[in-house]
Amino acid sequence: MVSQAAAKPASASACADELHRLDSMLVPLATADGPDAAARRAHLRLRQARLSGVVDQLRSADIVTSTALVRYPEWPDLFYLQASADIDLHRPGSALAHLDGAPGLAESPAGLELRGAALEQLSRHSQAEDCFSRALAADPSWQALAGLAQVRAATGEPAAADALYAQAEDELTAKEMSAFAWVRAARGALAADSGDHETGWACYRSAAAAFSGYWLVESQIAGLLRRENRLDEAAALYAAIHLRTARPELAHALGDVHRLRGDASESARWHTVALAGYQDSAARGEALYLHHLASYYADVAGQAEEAAQWAARDAQARLAGDGRWSS
């Protein structure tokens, strides 16, 4: 278990330090050949992308992984990594297909965890719960506990979800500070959603102390600032995270905050940035931001019919075996 005493930053930004460490680990792999080296490269690139929050890095990591899988189609680790990338890019149908691509992978504890995550993205909660429960029976990992917690949260059981997240924390060590921060942030979001801002802040502070500079934690902190009507602080934090990540959903949130502040010009500017990012993703055939486009047209543009069309495309892409959609 990670103690509160252990949950302290190693430097001004623990996340930046970790990204630098991953960079150094990739150097000797640049010219290494063979399936093991290819899988290692893909793993490190995916981890970099998740920690940085930069979508272009996630796209690049996905290409590295898919290219390696084409070259080494007999290597089970690459099927696992591709399924993991699929989930990051909101391609659950493709993730399920890749999990079935290597003998025994889908029924392994790690495979069951990914299958559960894919089914959760498809809102197949009972099937997802079964996968996470079987994974836990075989190996009580923090990932399976957190996955089951997400199912509980999605089905309206926040207390049960929080208890499972607490168990997940108990499975973590002081070497897994980014995972600890992720779990603590998830608990903070549960508390904030229920109106318990004091607990939410306590969770976010410990997450930020454990792994400072993590965009995911900071974006949730910005969301709680917005809930508390601390709009100038929320706007400043969203802008700082967007500067590092260029994620369009953060531009969308920033536009919403400026709208609440009564600054129509800044609101329109940031909503335009968000829409451009969403449309760029859709033009690539990605599923990643289709649900955000539906939200944009419903909540910002007030175009219900357009919103419904993007929601339908999102559902189509999630189910597709290749994770793409067609107009």
C-alpha positions as CSV (number, residue, x, y, z in Angstrom):
1,M,0.0,0.0,0.0
2,V,1.2,3.5,-0.7
3,S,1.3,5.5,2.5
4,Q,0.5,9.2,2.7
5,A,4.1,9.8,3.8
6,A,5.3,8.1,0.6
7,A,2.9,10.2,-1.5
8,K,5.3,13.1,-2.1
9,P,6.7,14.5,-5.3
10,A,10.3,13.5,-6.2
11,S,10.8,16.8,-7.9
12,A,9.0,19.9,-9.3
13,S,7.2,17.5,-11.7
14,A,7.3,13.8,-11.1
15,C,5.5,13.2,-14.4
16,A,8.1,15.2,-16.3
17,D,10.8,13.1,-14.6
18,E,9.0,9.9,-15.6
19,L,8.6,11.0,-19.2
20,H,12.3,11.8,-19.3
21,R,13.1,8.3,-17.9
22,L,10.9,6.7,-20.6
23,D,12.8,8.7,-23.3
24,S,16.1,7.3,-22.0
25,M,14.8,3.8,-22.0
26,L,13.7,4.1,-25.6
27,V,17.2,5.2,-26.8
28,P,18.8,1.7,-26.8
29,L,15.6,0.2,-28.3
30,A,15.7,2.5,-31.4
31,T,17.8,0.1,-33.5
32,A,17.0,-3.1,-31.6
33,D,15.3,-5.8,-33.7
34,G,13.0,-8.7,-32.9
35,P,9.5,-9.1,-31.4
36,D,10.5,-8.6,-27.8
37,A,12.2,-5.2,-28.6
38,A,9.2,-4.2,-30.7
39,A,6.8,-5.0,-27.8
40,R,9.0,-3.1,-25.4
41,R,9.0,0.0,-27.7
42,A,5.3,-0.1,-28.1
43,H,4.8,-0.5,-24.3
44,L,7.0,2.5,-23.5
45,R,5.5,4.7,-26.3
46,L,2.0,3.9,-25.0
47,R,3.0,4.8,-21.4
48,Q,4.5,8.0,-22.6
49,A,1.4,9.0,-24.4
50,R,-0.9,8.3,-21.5
51,L,1.3,10.3,-19.1
52,S,1.8,13.2,-21.4
53,G,-1.8,13.5,-22.4
54,V,-0.8,14.4,-25.9
55,V,-3.2,12.8,-28.4
56,D,-0.7,12.9,-31.3
57,Q,1.7,10.8,-29.1
58,L,-1.1,8.3,-28.6
59,R,-1.6,8.2,-32.3
60,S,2.1,7.6,-32.9
61,A,2.2,4.9,-30.3
62,D,-0.8,3.2,-31.9
63,I,1.1,3.2,-35.2
64,V,4.2,1.8,-33.6
65,T,2.2,-1.0,-32.0
66,S,0.1,-1.9,-35.1
67,T,3.3,-1.9,-37.3
68,A,5.0,-4.2,-34.9
69,L,2.0,-6.5,-34.8
70,V,2.0,-6.7,-38.6
71,R,5.6,-7.6,-38.5
72,Y,5.4,-10.1,-35.6
73,P,1.9,-11.5,-35.8
74,E,2.9,-14.5,-33.7
75,W,3.8,-12.4,-30.6
76,P,1.0,-12.4,-27.9
77,D,2.3,-9.3,-26.1
78,L,1.7,-7.2,-29.2
79,F,-2.0,-8.3,-29.4
80,Y,-2.3,-7.3,-25.8
81,L,-0.7,-3.9,-26.4
82,Q,-2.8,-3.3,-29.5
83,A,-6.0,-4.1,-27.6
84,S,-4.8,-1.7,-24.9
85,A,-4.2,1.1,-27.4
86,D,-7.6,0.4,-28.9
87,I,-9.2,1.1,-25.6
88,D,-7.3,4.3,-25.2
89,L,-8.6,5.4,-28.6
90,H,-12.2,4.3,-27.9
91,R,-12.1,1.3,-30.2
92,P,-13.6,-1.4,-27.9
93,G,-14.8,-3.5,-30.8
94,S,-11.3,-3.6,-32.2
95,A,-9.9,-4.3,-28.7
96,L,-12.1,-7.4,-28.4
97,A,-11.0,-8.6,-31.8
98,H,-7.3,-8.2,-30.9
99,L,-7.8,-10.0,-27.6
100,D,-9.1,-13.0,-29.6
101,G,-6.1,-12.8,-31.9
102,A,-3.6,-14.7,-29.6
103,P,-4.4,-18.1,-28.1
104,G,-5.3,-17.9,-24.4
105,L,-4.9,-14.1,-24.2
106,A,-8.6,-13.3,-23.8
107,E,-9.0,-15.6,-20.8
108,S,-5.7,-14.6,-19.0
109,P,-6.1,-12.2,-16.0
110,A,-4.6,-9.3,-18.0
111,G,-6.7,-10.2,-21.0
112,L,-9.9,-10.3,-18.9
113,E,-9.1,-6.9,-17.5
114,L,-8.8,-5.4,-21.0
115,R,-11.9,-7.3,-22.1
116,G,-13.8,-5.9,-19.1
117,A,-12.6,-2.3,-20.0
118,A,-13.7,-2.8,-23.6
119,L,-17.1,-4.1,-22.6
120,E,-17.5,-1.2,-20.2
121,Q,-16.9,1.2,-23.0
122,L,-19.7,-0.5,-24.8
123,S,-21.9,-0.1,-21.7
124,R,-22.2,-3.9,-21.3
125,H,-21.9,-3.6,-17.6
126,S,-22.9,-7.0,-16.5
127,Q,-20.4,-8.7,-19.0
128,A,-17.7,-6.3,-17.9
129,E,-18.3,-7.1,-14.2
130,D,-18.0,-10.8,-15.0
131,C,-14.6,-10.2,-16.7
132,F,-13.2,-8.2,-13.9
133,S,-14.5,-10.6,-11.3
134,R,-12.9,-13.6,-13.0
135,A,-9.6,-11.6,-13.4
136,L,-9.7,-10.9,-9.6
137,A,-10.3,-14.5,-8.8
138,A,-7.2,-15.4,-10.7
139,D,-5.0,-12.4,-9.7
140,P,-6.2,-9.6,-7.3
141,S,-4.5,-6.8,-9.2
142,W,-5.2,-3.1,-8.7
143,Q,-6.2,-2.8,-12.4
144,A,-9.0,-5.4,-12.0
145,L,-10.2,-3.8,-8.8
146,A,-10.2,-0.3,-10.4
147,G,-12.0,-1.8,-13.5
148,L,-14.7,-3.2,-11.3
149,A,-14.9,0.1,-9.4
150,Q,-15.6,1.8,-12.7
151,V,-18.5,-0.6,-13.4
152,R,-19.9,0.1,-10.0
153,A,-19.7,3.9,-10.6
154,A,-21.3,3.6,-14.0
155,T,-24.2,1.6,-12.5
156,G,-24.9,4.1,-9.8
157,E,-23.1,2.5,-6.8
158,P,-20.5,5.2,-5.8
159,A,-20.0,3.8,-2.3
160,A,-19.2,0.4,-3.6
161,A,-17.0,1.9,-6.3
162,D,-15.0,3.9,-3.7
163,A,-14.5,0.8,-1.6
164,L,-13.1,-1.0,-4.6
165,Y,-10.8,1.9,-5.4
166,A,-9.6,1.8,-1.8
167,Q,-8.7,-1.9,-2.2
168,A,-6.9,-1.0,-5.4
169,E,-4.8,1.5,-3.5
170,D,-3.8,-1.3,-1.1
171,E,-2.4,-3.3,-3.9
172,L,-0.1,-0.5,-5.0
173,T,3.5,0.0,-4.0
174,A,5.6,3.2,-3.6
175,K,7.0,2.4,-7.1
176,E,3.6,2.9,-8.7
177,M,3.0,6.5,-7.9
178,S,1.3,7.3,-11.2
179,A,-1.2,4.5,-10.7
180,F,-1.8,5.7,-7.1
181,A,-2.5,9.2,-8.5
182,W,-4.9,7.8,-11.1
183,V,-6.8,5.8,-8.4
184,R,-6.9,8.8,-6.0
185,A,-8.2,11.0,-8.7
186,A,-10.9,8.5,-9.6
187,R,-11.9,8.6,-5.9
188,G,-11.9,12.4,-5.9
189,A,-14.2,12.4,-8.9
190,L,-16.6,10.1,-7.2
191,A,-16.7,12.4,-4.2
192,A,-17.0,15.6,-6.2
193,D,-19.8,14.1,-8.2
194,S,-21.7,13.3,-5.0
195,G,-21.2,16.8,-3.7
196,D,-18.6,16.0,-1.2
197,H,-16.0,18.6,-2.2
198,E,-14.0,18.2,1.0
199,T,-13.2,14.6,0.2
200,G,-12.7,15.4,-3.4
201,W,-10.1,18.0,-2.6
202,A,-8.3,15.6,-0.2
203,C,-8.1,13.0,-2.9
204,Y,-6.9,15.4,-5.5
205,R,-4.2,16.9,-3.2
206,S,-2.8,13.4,-2.4
207,A,-2.9,12.5,-6.1
208,A,-1.0,15.6,-7.0
209,A,1.5,15.1,-4.2
210,A,2.1,11.5,-5.2
211,F,2.7,12.3,-8.9
212,S,3.0,16.0,-9.6
213,G,2.4,17.4,-13.1
214,Y,0.0,14.7,-14.2
215,W,-2.4,16.3,-16.7
216,L,-5.3,13.9,-15.8
217,V,-5.2,14.9,-12.1
218,E,-4.9,18.6,-12.9
219,S,-7.8,18.5,-15.3
220,Q,-10.0,17.0,-12.6
221,I,-8.9,19.7,-10.2
222,A,-9.8,22.3,-12.8
223,G,-13.3,20.7,-13.0
224,L,-13.8,20.9,-9.2
225,L,-12.7,24.6,-9.3
226,R,-15.4,25.1,-11.9
227,R,-18.0,23.4,-9.7
228,E,-17.1,25.7,-6.9
229,N,-17.5,28.7,-9.2
230,R,-13.8,29.6,-8.9
231,L,-13.8,30.4,-12.6
232,D,-10.7,32.4,-12.9
233,E,-8.6,29.7,-11.3
234,A,-10.3,27.0,-13.4
235,A,-9.7,28.9,-16.6
236,A,-6.0,29.4,-15.8
237,L,-5.5,25.7,-15.0
238,Y,-7.4,24.5,-18.1
239,A,-5.3,26.9,-20.2
240,A,-2.1,25.6,-18.7
241,I,-3.0,22.0,-19.3
242,H,-4.2,22.7,-22.8
243,L,-0.9,24.4,-23.6
244,R,1.0,21.2,-22.7
245,T,-1.4,18.7,-24.3
246,A,-3.5,20.5,-26.9
247,R,-6.4,18.2,-26.1
248,P,-9.6,19.5,-27.6
249,E,-11.8,18.5,-24.7
250,L,-9.8,20.8,-22.5
251,A,-10.4,23.7,-25.0
252,H,-14.1,22.8,-24.8
253,A,-14.0,22.9,-21.0
254,L,-12.2,26.2,-21.2
255,G,-14.8,27.6,-23.5
256,D,-17.5,26.5,-21.1
257,V,-15.7,28.3,-18.2
258,H,-15.4,31.5,-20.1
259,R,-19.1,31.3,-21.0
260,L,-19.8,31.1,-17.2
261,R,-17.5,34.0,-16.7
262,G,-19.6,36.0,-19.1
263,D,-16.8,36.4,-21.7
264,A,-18.5,35.5,-24.9
265,S,-15.5,36.3,-27.1
266,E,-13.1,34.0,-25.2
267,S,-15.8,31.3,-24.9
268,A,-16.4,31.3,-28.7
269,R,-12.6,31.3,-29.3
270,W,-12.0,28.2,-27.2
271,H,-15.1,26.4,-28.4
272,T,-13.8,26.9,-32.0
273,V,-10.5,25.4,-31.0
274,A,-12.3,22.4,-29.5
275,L,-14.5,21.9,-32.6
276,A,-11.5,22.0,-34.9
277,G,-9.7,19.3,-32.8
278,Y,-12.8,17.2,-32.8
279,Q,-13.3,17.5,-36.5
280,D,-9.7,16.7,-37.2
281,S,-10.0,13.5,-35.3
282,A,-13.3,12.6,-37.0
283,A,-11.7,13.3,-40.4
284,R,-9.0,10.7,-39.5
285,G,-11.8,8.2,-39.1
286,E,-11.1,8.0,-35.3
287,A,-13.7,7.2,-32.7
288,L,-11.9,9.1,-30.0
289,Y,-13.9,12.4,-30.1
290,L,-17.2,11.4,-31.7
291,H,-19.0,11.5,-28.4
292,H,-17.5,14.9,-27.7
293,L,-18.8,16.1,-31.1
294,A,-22.3,14.9,-30.0
295,S,-21.9,16.9,-26.8
296,Y,-20.6,19.9,-28.6
297,Y,-23.5,20.1,-31.0
298,A,-26.0,19.5,-28.2
299,D,-24.6,21.8,-25.5
300,V,-22.7,24.5,-27.4
301,A,-24.2,24.7,-30.9
302,G,-27.7,23.7,-29.8
303,Q,-28.2,21.5,-32.9
304,A,-30.0,18.4,-31.6
305,E,-30.2,16.6,-35.0
306,E,-26.5,17.0,-35.6
307,A,-25.7,15.9,-32.1
308,A,-27.9,12.7,-32.6
309,Q,-26.0,11.9,-35.8
310,W,-22.6,12.1,-34.1
311,A,-23.9,10.0,-31.2
312,A,-25.0,7.3,-33.8
313,R,-21.6,7.5,-35.5
314,D,-19.9,7.0,-32.1
315,A,-21.9,3.9,-31.4
316,Q,-21.1,2.6,-34.9
317,A,-17.4,3.1,-34.4
318,R,-17.2,1.6,-30.9
319,L,-18.8,-1.6,-32.2
320,A,-16.6,-1.8,-35.4
321,G,-13.9,-4.4,-35.4
322,D,-11.4,-1.8,-36.8
323,G,-12.6,1.0,-34.6
324,R,-13.5,3.3,-37.5
325,W,-16.7,4.9,-38.7
326,S,-18.2,5.7,-42.1
327,S,-20.4,8.6,-43.1
